Amino acid sequence: MGNRGRLARIRSAVAFWPCLATRPFSNDSKLEPAHMDTTKERLTCTPPRFKLSRLSKELYVSFLHKAQAQGFSFCRFRELDGADRRRCIVIRHDIDLSPKYALLMAKIEHELRIATTYFVMLDGQFYNALEPENVKAIRAIQELGHEVGLHFSAKSSIEGDIDRDIQFQMGILEAIIEAPVFSFSQHDPVNAGSVEPGSGRYVDAYGAIPKYDLLYVSDSGMMWREHTFEAALGANRSLCLLAHPISWLHEKDDLIAIIREVEDDERRRAAQRFDTFADNHIKYYERRLSEGV
């Protein structure tokens, strides 16, 4: 069975201050999970005591231009073994929230003739990678010359066998992109826990940092640490950079607000699907009634 057939089978089988607001989940408490407190005040934006870094499309493009002007080359994770790592940058894009923004970032890099690596989540925490528009976006990213890898969370382990879980999800991702997958990154290892797969079959984005002596710089939480991307260019090291596309390309500069916007959009889309499903049943009942059944 080809990858399209496999994909079809998979689809079928498968605090504080002004930032606090009461966001009820529904008007019917019976619809909520028993453990969910529907009256809990939930953050709608980042509390002002936390100072986030300003990220933007313009700043990202400026960084890429400066890196190129300084003689850095760019490579994908699957190419690290053969890369000239004296002045090499491997950029990792974890797609935590939106394949749509990832595709926008992929197009920006493609215009600059830069190939990077995009890591896709398959456990459905924040988006469904098997939705048609997301499949198209993920495939388009690969078709632009970028590498597509797996973004894996230890929390999504099914049987506690990490190697087996990763291989299972890799098979699904390979069916989506209709090509082999060579690498994976770990999602939120601080809270979800980090893993050390034993097979060595795939490139571990975290494991690559010490293996290839890369300076790691992350935009996680929209908060710089020791280096910014631009400052890291002066470290005279090869670099591994983590850039979340939605953090750079979304019009808002508040990560919590971005998360809530994505959440609200997912709620609307889910409600529309359920409404359509319910309405179709009414049409079915009306048809049966008209047939005298």
Backbone bond lengths (Angstrom), bond angles and torsions (degrees), N, CA, C in turn:
res aa  C-N    CA-C-N  psi(-1)  N-CA   C-N-CA  omega(-1)  CA-C   N-CA-C  phi
1 M - - - 1.471 - - 1.528 109.63 -
2 G 1.319 118.14 133.49 1.453 122.48 -179.27 1.518 111.62 -73.68
3 N 1.352 114.44 174.33 1.460 118.82 -178.56 1.517 112.82 -63.14
4 R 1.346 116.89 -35.41 1.464 118.59 179.25 1.527 110.37 -63.97
5 G 1.339 115.37 -39.51 1.459 118.88 177.82 1.515 111.41 -65.79
6 R 1.346 116.05 -40.22 1.459 119.97 177.39 1.513 110.84 -63.17
7 L 1.331 116.11 -41.19 1.458 119.79 -179.98 1.519 110.63 -64.11
8 A 1.335 117.35 -39.14 1.459 120.15 178.20 1.519 110.86 -62.96
9 R 1.323 116.79 -39.73 1.458 120.70 178.68 1.518 110.66 -67.66
10 I 1.320 116.58 -40.34 1.459 120.11 179.09 1.518 110.50 -62.51
11 R 1.359 115.79 -43.61 1.467 119.38 -179.58 1.524 111.03 -60.18
12 S 1.328 115.17 -41.74 1.458 119.34 -175.73 1.521 110.98 -72.84
13 A 1.366 118.24 -28.27 1.457 121.27 -176.14 1.550 112.65 -89.80
14 V 1.062 99.03 -28.23 1.429 105.90 -170.55 1.650 122.25 -83.18
15 A 34.121 132.06 -170.85 1.463 95.98 -136.06 1.452 107.74 -162.75
16 F 1.121 96.29 102.78 1.467 74.68 -166.08 1.540 111.29 153.79
17 W 1.256 121.52 142.83 1.469 130.50 175.12 1.514 112.37 41.32
18 P 1.372 117.87 -135.46 1.465 116.80 -173.82 1.513 113.08 -66.69
19 C 1.321 117.28 -7.79 1.454 120.40 -176.92 1.515 112.26 -88.49
20 L 1.299 118.87 0.90 1.451 121.08 178.93 1.517 110.12 -98.02
21 A 1.305 114.95 137.83 1.461 120.31 177.22 1.509 108.55 -153.49
22 T 1.324 116.41 150.04 1.455 120.35 174.05 1.515 107.92 -84.27
23 R 1.335 116.88 119.30 1.458 122.26 -176.55 1.527 107.85 -121.01
24 P 1.352 117.98 85.78 1.463 119.68 -178.65 1.514 110.84 -64.12
25 F 1.336 116.21 145.44 1.461 120.87 -178.39 1.518 111.38 -82.31
26 S 1.304 118.13 -32.98 1.457 120.36 177.04 1.512 108.34 -164.67
27 N 1.326 116.46 172.58 1.451 121.37 177.99 1.520 111.99 -88.70
28 D 1.295 117.56 -5.27 1.454 122.30 -177.52 1.521 108.68 -120.07
29 S 1.339 115.94 107.11 1.457 119.24 -175.90 1.514 112.15 -63.78
30 K 1.337 117.45 -21.10 1.456 120.09 -179.80 1.520 111.65 -68.34
31 L 1.339 117.12 -18.34 1.453 120.87 -179.44 1.518 112.66 -84.01
32 E 1.339 116.82 -11.25 1.448 119.74 -174.90 1.521 110.76 -92.06
33 P 1.335 117.37 146.61 1.462 120.29 173.48 1.522 110.49 -57.02
34 A 1.328 116.60 148.45 1.459 120.98 -175.10 1.522 112.43 -60.51
35 H 1.348 116.91 -30.04 1.461 120.51 -175.57 1.518 112.84 -84.53
36 M 1.345 118.17 -5.09 1.456 120.77 -172.12 1.526 111.33 -90.37
37 D 1.308 116.21 126.61 1.456 122.43 175.76 1.521 108.14 -90.00
38 T 1.321 116.52 102.96 1.468 120.54 -173.53 1.517 112.52 -77.68
39 T 1.333 118.25 -9.36 1.468 120.11 179.06 1.517 111.65 -100.62
40 K 1.310 117.05 -0.36 1.459 120.68 -177.87 1.516 110.84 -64.37
41 E 1.324 115.45 135.10 1.456 119.94 175.71 1.520 108.96 -74.62
42 R 1.307 115.83 133.87 1.455 120.98 -173.74 1.519 110.14 -122.17
43 L 1.317 115.95 143.41 1.458 120.59 179.65 1.523 110.78 -63.06
44 T 1.311 116.53 134.63 1.462 121.47 174.43 1.522 111.74 -112.95
45 C 1.326 117.08 -10.90 1.461 121.26 175.17 1.525 108.10 -156.01
46 T 1.304 115.97 170.12 1.454 120.53 -177.86 1.525 110.34 -75.76
47 P 1.334 118.87 127.79 1.467 120.61 177.64 1.519 111.44 -55.56
48 P 1.312 117.72 141.82 1.474 121.01 -172.12 1.514 114.84 -64.22
49 R 1.337 118.40 -16.04 1.459 118.17 179.63 1.530 112.32 -72.90
50 F 1.343 116.18 -13.41 1.457 120.55 177.16 1.528 108.75 -99.23
51 K 1.292 117.40 120.67 1.457 122.32 -177.70 1.525 109.84 -96.63
52 L 1.319 115.90 109.21 1.455 120.92 -179.72 1.523 110.53 -86.20
53 S 1.316 115.18 156.35 1.462 121.00 178.06 1.521 109.61 -83.85
54 R 1.295 116.15 146.40 1.456 120.87 178.52 1.517 109.03 -82.73
55 L 1.317 116.96 120.39 1.451 122.84 176.67 1.527 108.54 -120.34
56 S 1.327 116.53 148.95 1.462 120.03 179.94 1.517 109.78 -160.56
57 K 1.308 115.70 164.18 1.460 120.87 175.48 1.523 110.35 -59.34
58 E 1.327 116.62 -43.06 1.458 120.85 -177.44 1.531 111.25 -62.46
59 L 1.329 116.55 -41.17 1.459 119.98 179.45 1.530 111.16 -67.62
60 Y 1.322 117.03 -37.48 1.462 120.01 -179.69 1.534 110.61 -67.58
61 V 1.322 116.00 -45.78 1.461 119.77 179.19 1.525 110.29 -63.25
62 S 1.321 116.81 -39.93 1.471 120.58 177.73 1.525 110.41 -60.40
63 F 1.332 117.10 -42.55 1.460 120.05 178.01 1.527 111.27 -61.50
64 L 1.319 117.33 -44.59 1.464 120.54 -179.53 1.524 111.27 -61.10
65 H 1.334 115.74 -42.47 1.471 119.48 178.17 1.534 111.01 -61.96
66 K 1.325 117.17 -42.85 1.462 120.57 -179.26 1.528 110.85 -65.90
67 A 1.329 116.42 -39.46 1.468 119.74 178.33 1.527 111.01 -62.62
68 Q 1.315 115.91 -42.69 1.464 119.49 178.32 1.514 111.14 -65.30
69 A 1.334 116.57 -41.24 1.468 120.51 -178.79 1.522 111.63 -65.13
70 Q 1.328 116.90 -27.89 1.462 121.07 -179.77 1.527 112.78 -89.82
71 G 1.323 116.31 6.91 1.451 119.99 173.21 1.516 116.05 87.23
72 F 1.317 117.62 12.64 1.465 119.95 177.07 1.528 109.58 -75.75
73 S 1.307 115.84 142.71 1.460 121.43 170.65 1.523 108.51 -102.95
74 F 1.326 116.11 160.79 1.458 121.65 179.89 1.521 108.83 -118.27
75 C 1.313 115.66 139.67 1.462 118.51 177.67 1.514 109.86 -139.71
76 R 1.313 115.55 163.81 1.456 122.79 176.37 1.523 108.98 -95.29
77 F 1.316 117.04 162.09 1.465 120.05 -176.39 1.518 111.78 -59.43
78 R 1.307 116.79 -36.86 1.465 119.06 -177.71 1.534 111.97 -69.35
79 E 1.324 116.94 -12.19 1.465 121.39 -178.09 1.525 113.78 -100.92
80 L 1.324 117.92 1.51 1.464 119.77 -172.12 1.524 112.87 -60.82
81 D 1.308 117.59 -35.49 1.463 119.16 -178.06 1.527 112.23 -62.31
82 G 1.341 116.57 -33.40 1.454 119.22 -176.91 1.511 114.44 -102.31
83 A 1.347 116.92 3.41 1.468 120.02 -174.56 1.527 111.48 -82.41
84 D 1.327 115.65 151.49 1.457 121.67 170.36 1.524 106.51 -79.21
85 R 1.309 116.76 101.92 1.463 120.62 -169.77 1.526 113.14 -89.67
86 R 1.321 117.16 14.09 1.460 118.57 177.50 1.520 111.18 -71.68
87 R 1.323 117.75 -38.81 1.463 122.03 176.36 1.533 107.78 -142.24
88 C 1.324 113.25 68.43 1.470 119.69 -175.28 1.530 109.28 -119.54
89 I 1.316 116.09 141.63 1.469 121.65 175.14 1.521 108.51 -121.63
90 V 1.322 115.84 123.37 1.460 120.75 172.21 1.528 106.84 -109.79
91 I 1.331 115.15 118.08 1.467 120.28 -177.16 1.526 109.16 -102.12
92 R 1.300 113.74 130.20 1.471 122.75 -179.84 1.521 109.34 -111.03
93 H 1.322 116.30 124.64 1.463 121.39 176.15 1.523 108.65 -112.61
94 D 1.321 117.76 108.46 1.459 121.51 174.34 1.530 108.34 -85.04
95 I 1.334 116.18 120.17 1.464 120.43 179.74 1.528 107.35 -89.19
96 D 1.334 115.87 85.44 1.461 121.06 -177.54 1.519 112.54 -80.03
97 L 1.335 117.20 -36.01 1.457 120.18 -168.64 1.522 115.40 -124.46
98 S 1.321 118.97 -33.08 1.458 118.92 -168.21 1.520 113.25 -152.43
99 P 1.336 118.75 108.32 1.470 120.61 172.89 1.525 112.37 -60.77
100 K 1.334 117.36 -25.74 1.467 120.41 179.95 1.525 110.71 -61.20
101 Y 1.322 117.32 -46.81 1.467 120.29 179.58 1.525 110.85 -70.03
102 A 1.324 116.87 -31.26 1.466 119.89 176.94 1.524 110.28 -62.81
103 L 1.325 116.86 -41.88 1.461 120.09 179.10 1.522 111.03 -65.09
104 L 1.312 117.54 -37.97 1.464 120.46 176.85 1.529 110.30 -61.22
105 M 1.325 116.64 -43.29 1.465 120.64 178.08 1.520 110.95 -64.90
106 A 1.322 116.23 -40.27 1.470 120.50 -179.93 1.527 111.02 -61.65
107 K 1.320 116.97 -37.51 1.468 120.80 179.02 1.531 110.97 -68.30
108 I 1.337 116.41 -38.85 1.464 120.23 178.30 1.528 110.28 -60.98
109 E 1.319 116.28 -47.15 1.466 120.32 -179.29 1.526 111.49 -66.75
110 H 1.323 116.30 -37.85 1.468 120.03 -179.90 1.519 110.80 -61.59
111 E 1.330 116.78 -38.80 1.465 120.57 178.72 1.524 111.19 -62.58
112 L 1.322 117.04 -27.21 1.466 121.64 179.23 1.523 111.63 -95.27
113 R 1.333 116.35 7.38 1.463 122.97 -179.62 1.524 111.61 59.91
114 I 1.313 115.13 41.57 1.460 122.57 178.15 1.521 108.57 -115.93
115 A 1.329 116.12 130.97 1.465 121.65 177.79 1.519 109.01 -111.32
116 T 1.332 116.50 130.74 1.460 121.81 -178.66 1.530 108.62 -129.54
117 T 1.327 116.53 -168.98 1.464 121.18 -177.73 1.516 110.09 -123.82
118 Y 1.334 115.94 131.13 1.463 123.24 -179.84 1.525 109.64 -114.20
119 F 1.335 115.61 127.19 1.456 121.03 -176.81 1.533 110.18 -107.43
120 V 1.338 114.93 124.64 1.467 123.00 -171.33 1.525 110.56 -104.05
121 M 1.335 117.11 133.20 1.458 122.03 174.07 1.523 109.61 -85.10
122 L 1.321 116.41 136.49 1.464 120.75 -179.87 1.518 113.50 -116.24
123 D 1.340 118.07 -4.41 1.462 118.75 -174.84 1.525 113.32 -86.66
124 G 1.325 117.58 3.32 1.461 121.05 172.65 1.510 114.99 73.64
125 Q 1.319 118.96 18.84 1.464 119.87 -179.18 1.525 111.75 -61.67
126 F 1.335 116.39 -42.35 1.460 119.24 -173.65 1.530 113.56 -129.18
127 Y 1.307 118.32 -14.23 1.462 121.88 174.76 1.519 108.07 -158.89
128 N 1.313 114.83 160.04 1.459 121.35 179.04 1.517 108.57 -100.31
129 A 1.332 115.92 107.41 1.467 120.18 -177.72 1.515 112.65 -65.75
130 L 1.348 117.56 -14.92 1.460 120.60 -178.54 1.529 113.03 -93.22
131 E 1.327 117.47 -2.76 1.465 118.60 173.62 1.528 108.73 -63.91
132 P 1.328 117.15 140.48 1.477 119.90 -174.45 1.518 114.37 -51.47
133 E 1.349 117.74 -43.60 1.468 118.81 -178.15 1.531 111.49 -66.76
134 N 1.338 116.49 -32.19 1.457 119.49 178.52 1.523 111.50 -74.99
135 V 1.324 116.85 -38.64 1.467 119.91 175.33 1.523 109.77 -59.55
136 K 1.323 116.50 -44.25 1.462 120.28 179.71 1.526 110.97 -62.92
137 A 1.337 117.16 -40.59 1.467 120.37 -179.82 1.526 110.86 -65.76
138 I 1.327 116.99 -43.49 1.465 121.26 -178.99 1.523 110.46 -64.79
139 R 1.325 116.17 -43.45 1.468 119.49 177.83 1.524 111.30 -64.64
140 A 1.322 116.26 -38.17 1.464 119.76 180.00 1.525 110.90 -64.45
141 I 1.328 117.22 -37.36 1.463 120.96 177.82 1.523 109.93 -59.57
142 Q 1.328 116.04 -45.42 1.466 119.35 179.68 1.521 110.81 -66.07
143 E 1.323 116.51 -40.15 1.467 119.83 -178.38 1.520 112.08 -65.21
144 L 1.328 117.74 -20.78 1.467 121.49 176.07 1.533 112.14 -79.96
145 G 1.323 116.71 0.12 1.455 120.45 176.96 1.507 115.03 100.61
146 H 1.323 117.31 2.73 1.448 120.80 179.72 1.526 110.72 -86.36
147 E 1.316 115.48 158.29 1.459 120.72 173.88 1.526 108.79 -86.01
148 V 1.327 116.67 142.19 1.457 121.83 175.28 1.524 108.01 -115.93
149 G 1.339 115.85 123.03 1.448 121.40 179.21 1.520 110.76 -124.29
150 L 1.312 115.71 -179.05 1.464 122.57 -176.81 1.523 110.63 -96.76
151 H 1.333 116.74 133.37 1.469 122.57 172.46 1.521 106.69 -101.76
152 F 1.315 116.56 107.07 1.463 122.34 -167.81 1.520 111.10 -112.25
153 S 1.333 116.11 136.38 1.457 121.19 175.47 1.520 109.50 -112.20
154 A 1.324 116.29 133.66 1.466 120.08 177.54 1.518 111.03 -60.02
155 K 1.347 117.17 -25.96 1.463 120.27 179.21 1.521 112.42 -67.26
156 S 1.332 116.93 -20.97 1.463 119.89 -177.81 1.519 112.20 -91.64
157 S 1.338 116.72 8.19 1.460 120.24 177.99 1.528 110.12 -62.52
158 I 1.313 116.44 133.75 1.464 121.31 -175.92 1.522 111.42 -87.89
159 E 1.306 116.58 -46.90 1.459 120.52 -174.17 1.526 113.10 -119.13
160 G 1.321 117.34 3.33 1.451 119.76 -177.77 1.517 113.79 83.07
161 D 1.332 117.19 -1.87 1.466 122.21 176.27 1.524 107.14 -96.61
162 I 1.337 116.57 96.06 1.460 121.13 -171.64 1.520 111.76 -60.80
163 D 1.326 117.25 -44.62 1.462 119.85 179.84 1.526 110.97 -58.39
164 R 1.311 116.13 -44.26 1.464 120.10 -179.38 1.525 111.18 -66.87
165 D 1.336 115.91 -40.87 1.467 119.75 179.08 1.523 111.37 -62.87
166 I 1.329 116.34 -43.49 1.464 120.01 -179.92 1.527 110.22 -64.44
167 Q 1.314 117.26 -43.55 1.461 120.32 179.54 1.525 111.04 -63.33
168 F 1.330 116.82 -38.16 1.467 120.80 177.39 1.527 110.85 -60.46
169 Q 1.337 116.21 -48.97 1.460 119.38 -179.24 1.525 111.41 -70.24
170 M 1.328 116.59 -33.14 1.465 119.39 176.06 1.527 110.45 -60.03
171 G 1.328 117.55 -40.06 1.455 120.81 178.77 1.515 112.28 -61.44
172 I 1.334 115.90 -39.53 1.465 119.95 177.76 1.527 110.21 -65.53
173 L 1.333 116.40 -45.71 1.469 120.08 -178.99 1.522 111.04 -64.22
174 E 1.316 117.39 -38.56 1.464 120.12 177.23 1.524 111.05 -63.03
175 A 1.331 116.75 -34.72 1.457 119.69 176.35 1.524 111.21 -67.80
176 I 1.334 116.56 -35.19 1.463 120.23 179.76 1.526 111.07 -67.33
177 I 1.329 117.01 -48.71 1.468 119.66 -175.04 1.526 112.53 -90.91
178 E 1.332 116.50 -7.26 1.475 121.80 178.95 1.528 111.00 57.59
179 A 1.329 115.09 43.52 1.468 121.53 -179.06 1.522 108.26 -162.82
180 P 1.325 117.79 161.29 1.468 120.36 178.00 1.526 111.97 -65.64
181 V 1.331 115.43 151.15 1.462 122.41 174.85 1.522 107.69 -114.51
182 F 1.335 116.45 134.83 1.455 120.75 -172.09 1.523 114.37 -114.03
183 S 1.340 118.25 -15.58 1.463 118.90 -170.29 1.520 111.68 -143.66
184 F 1.327 115.29 162.72 1.468 120.91 175.16 1.519 109.28 -147.05
185 S 1.332 114.81 155.63 1.457 121.55 172.89 1.520 107.92 -125.14
186 Q 1.319 115.92 158.11 1.463 120.68 -177.49 1.519 110.12 -100.08
187 H 1.335 115.61 133.88 1.455 121.37 -178.75 1.524 110.66 -88.93
188 D 1.335 115.93 126.59 1.466 123.21 172.63 1.525 112.41 46.67
189 P 1.330 117.87 57.35 1.469 119.30 -176.65 1.522 113.67 -64.38
190 V 1.344 117.99 -22.74 1.458 120.80 179.69 1.529 110.22 -64.05
191 N 1.346 116.74 -42.49 1.461 120.89 -177.52 1.529 112.80 -97.76
192 A 1.335 116.88 -35.96 1.461 119.85 -177.27 1.520 112.03 -86.55
193 G 1.335 116.47 -17.37 1.455 120.64 -176.28 1.518 110.54 95.22
194 S 1.312 116.31 142.50 1.463 120.93 178.66 1.515 109.42 -95.52
195 V 1.320 115.93 155.83 1.457 121.37 -179.03 1.523 109.19 -127.80
196 E 1.312 115.33 156.08 1.464 121.22 176.60 1.529 107.93 -128.16
197 P 1.336 116.95 87.69 1.467 119.29 179.46 1.514 110.88 -57.19
198 G 1.323 115.64 142.62 1.444 119.01 -174.89 1.517 114.74 -93.97
199 S 1.339 117.10 -15.38 1.461 118.22 -172.22 1.519 113.41 -74.86
200 G 1.336 117.33 -32.79 1.459 120.36 -176.25 1.513 113.19 68.45
201 R 1.323 115.93 15.78 1.461 119.78 -177.63 1.524 111.79 -73.00
202 Y 1.341 115.79 -30.83 1.463 120.81 -177.35 1.522 110.10 -118.52
203 V 1.326 116.03 158.85 1.464 121.30 176.03 1.519 108.59 -78.83
204 D 1.319 116.64 122.76 1.459 123.39 175.72 1.528 107.42 -90.39
205 A 1.323 117.06 118.73 1.465 120.20 -175.33 1.524 111.92 -58.66
206 Y 1.327 118.04 -36.88 1.467 120.19 177.19 1.528 110.68 -73.20
207 G 1.317 116.38 -41.67 1.456 119.50 -179.65 1.513 113.25 -64.54
208 A 1.336 116.19 -25.22 1.461 120.07 -179.49 1.525 112.12 -68.99
209 I 1.316 117.73 -23.33 1.471 120.87 -175.71 1.530 111.34 -63.50
210 P 1.334 118.99 -55.81 1.476 117.27 177.20 1.522 113.00 -72.84
211 K 1.319 116.79 -32.68 1.464 119.41 -177.55 1.514 111.51 -60.50
212 Y 1.340 117.11 -40.10 1.461 120.62 -176.87 1.532 112.33 -108.05
213 D 1.332 116.39 11.41 1.469 122.27 176.56 1.531 111.02 54.83
214 L 1.327 114.78 55.57 1.459 121.19 -179.12 1.524 110.15 -100.09
215 L 1.320 116.41 144.34 1.459 121.34 171.67 1.530 107.53 -83.91
216 Y 1.324 116.54 120.87 1.467 121.59 -175.67 1.518 110.19 -96.23
217 V 1.335 116.05 127.54 1.454 122.45 176.87 1.525 108.08 -131.96
218 S 1.329 116.12 130.46 1.468 120.96 -174.70 1.525 111.23 -125.84
219 D 1.329 115.50 145.65 1.465 121.46 173.46 1.525 111.20 -98.15
220 S 1.321 118.27 15.45 1.466 121.88 -175.05 1.522 111.29 -52.50
221 G 1.328 115.44 134.12 1.452 121.00 -179.40 1.511 114.17 71.88
222 M 1.348 116.86 7.97 1.468 121.62 -174.68 1.528 110.53 56.24
223 M 1.345 114.93 40.58 1.458 119.78 -178.50 1.535 109.01 -140.01
224 W 1.331 116.68 111.53 1.452 120.51 178.97 1.519 110.61 -67.94
225 R 1.328 115.39 154.55 1.450 121.17 176.34 1.533 108.63 -110.49
226 E 1.305 118.11 -115.41 1.465 119.61 -176.99 1.520 112.14 -70.81
227 H 1.346 116.69 -36.74 1.457 121.03 -176.27 1.528 110.34 -126.51
228 T 1.319 115.25 152.94 1.455 121.79 160.10 1.526 106.27 -94.40
229 F 1.325 117.64 170.73 1.462 119.50 176.53 1.517 110.45 -58.52
230 E 1.337 115.13 -45.92 1.465 119.20 -176.18 1.520 111.28 -65.98
231 A 1.331 117.20 -41.19 1.461 119.89 -179.91 1.522 111.09 -65.27
232 A 1.335 116.69 -32.43 1.466 120.34 -178.47 1.522 112.05 -65.46
233 L 1.330 117.48 -21.90 1.462 119.77 178.94 1.521 111.75 -61.84
234 G 1.318 116.31 -25.79 1.455 120.40 -178.43 1.514 114.17 -89.34
235 A 1.326 117.24 5.02 1.466 120.22 -176.72 1.523 112.81 -83.35
236 N 1.338 116.46 -4.44 1.473 121.16 -179.44 1.527 111.24 56.66
237 R 1.321 115.10 42.09 1.469 122.22 179.65 1.517 108.67 -134.55
238 S 1.327 116.01 157.93 1.456 119.52 165.15 1.521 108.18 -76.20
239 L 1.330 115.88 150.06 1.460 120.05 -167.19 1.526 112.60 -122.65
240 C 1.328 114.78 146.55 1.463 122.28 166.63 1.523 106.44 -119.48
241 L 1.316 116.82 114.65 1.452 121.59 -173.62 1.521 110.70 -115.16
242 L 1.322 116.61 132.01 1.465 122.21 175.46 1.512 108.79 -103.64
243 A 1.331 116.31 116.72 1.466 122.20 179.72 1.524 109.10 -126.73
244 H 1.334 116.83 119.77 1.458 121.50 177.29 1.537 108.21 -87.77
245 P 1.333 117.89 114.87 1.467 119.96 -173.24 1.521 114.83 -53.32
246 I 1.330 117.79 -41.93 1.461 119.46 -175.62 1.531 111.05 -66.16
247 S 1.338 117.86 -29.44 1.463 120.69 179.81 1.523 111.97 -67.41
248 W 1.344 116.85 -31.03 1.463 121.73 -178.61 1.526 113.10 -89.83
249 L 1.325 116.73 -27.61 1.464 119.36 -169.97 1.527 114.38 -108.08
250 H 1.323 118.04 -15.94 1.460 119.81 178.96 1.523 109.57 -71.97
251 E 1.325 116.07 146.91 1.468 119.91 -176.95 1.524 112.07 -69.58
252 K 1.327 117.93 -22.73 1.452 120.83 179.13 1.520 109.91 -87.49
253 D 1.341 116.14 149.50 1.464 120.42 179.02 1.526 111.09 -112.71
254 D 1.318 116.01 27.76 1.456 123.16 179.57 1.525 107.51 -126.19
255 L 1.337 117.10 114.09 1.462 120.02 -172.72 1.519 112.64 -65.96
256 I 1.334 117.66 -39.76 1.468 119.10 179.26 1.527 110.29 -63.32
257 A 1.328 117.02 -40.71 1.462 120.48 177.44 1.523 111.23 -63.19
258 I 1.334 116.96 -37.98 1.464 120.88 177.25 1.525 110.26 -64.25
259 I 1.335 116.24 -44.82 1.467 120.56 179.27 1.517 110.19 -58.92
260 R 1.325 117.49 -44.84 1.470 120.39 -179.03 1.531 111.60 -66.23
261 E 1.322 116.89 -34.79 1.461 119.23 178.03 1.532 110.70 -65.88
262 V 1.332 115.96 -43.31 1.457 119.84 177.40 1.525 109.98 -63.55
263 E 1.329 116.43 -40.82 1.463 120.85 178.29 1.531 110.95 -59.97
264 D 1.332 116.53 -47.56 1.467 120.31 -179.68 1.527 111.23 -61.32
265 D 1.326 116.09 -39.66 1.465 119.51 178.58 1.525 110.68 -65.04
266 E 1.326 117.48 -40.59 1.466 120.48 177.78 1.524 110.66 -64.38
267 R 1.328 117.43 -38.27 1.463 120.98 178.02 1.532 110.79 -62.18
268 R 1.331 115.48 -45.58 1.467 119.24 -179.37 1.527 110.66 -62.59
269 R 1.322 116.27 -43.39 1.455 120.40 -179.31 1.526 111.24 -65.56
270 A 1.335 116.26 -39.94 1.467 119.64 178.65 1.521 110.32 -66.31
271 A 1.331 116.72 -43.08 1.463 119.88 179.20 1.528 111.28 -61.44
272 Q 1.330 116.16 -38.94 1.464 119.91 178.86 1.523 111.02 -64.35
273 R 1.326 117.49 -40.08 1.466 120.10 178.68 1.524 111.23 -64.43
274 F 1.333 116.46 -44.16 1.457 119.52 -179.98 1.524 111.27 -68.11
275 D 1.348 117.07 -38.08 1.462 120.19 176.90 1.525 110.79 -61.28
276 T 1.322 115.78 -43.89 1.464 119.79 179.58 1.527 110.87 -62.69
277 F 1.318 116.08 -41.51 1.463 120.77 179.72 1.522 110.52 -63.46
278 A 1.349 116.52 -43.59 1.465 120.28 178.70 1.529 110.62 -66.18
279 D 1.338 118.18 -44.32 1.465 121.58 -179.56 1.526 111.16 -61.89
280 N 1.331 116.20 -37.98 1.462 118.99 178.66 1.523 111.91 -63.69
281 H 1.319 116.63 -31.59 1.462 119.13 176.30 1.521 111.12 -68.23
282 I 1.341 117.03 -37.83 1.463 119.51 176.50 1.526 110.16 -62.38
283 K 1.320 116.49 -42.54 1.465 119.84 177.22 1.528 110.71 -60.97
284 Y 1.334 115.62 -38.99 1.464 120.15 178.62 1.529 110.30 -64.85
285 Y 1.368 116.47 -44.31 1.450 119.48 179.73 1.530 111.09 -63.51
286 E 1.338 116.44 -41.35 1.465 120.23 179.30 1.532 110.74 -62.02
287 R 1.327 115.91 -40.60 1.455 119.51 179.24 1.527 111.11 -64.61
288 R 1.323 115.64 -43.12 1.472 119.11 178.03 1.534 110.86 -63.46
289 L 1.347 115.36 -38.92 1.456 118.82 179.35 1.512 111.96 -64.36
290 S 1.354 115.75 -40.78 1.452 120.03 179.92 1.533 112.35 -66.96
291 E 1.337 114.26 -24.19 1.453 119.11 178.88 1.510 112.50 -85.81
292 G 1.347 114.46 0.30 1.463 118.27 177.39 1.504 114.68 79.79
293 V 1.329 116.44 20.89 1.464 119.73 -178.46 1.528 110.27 -95.03
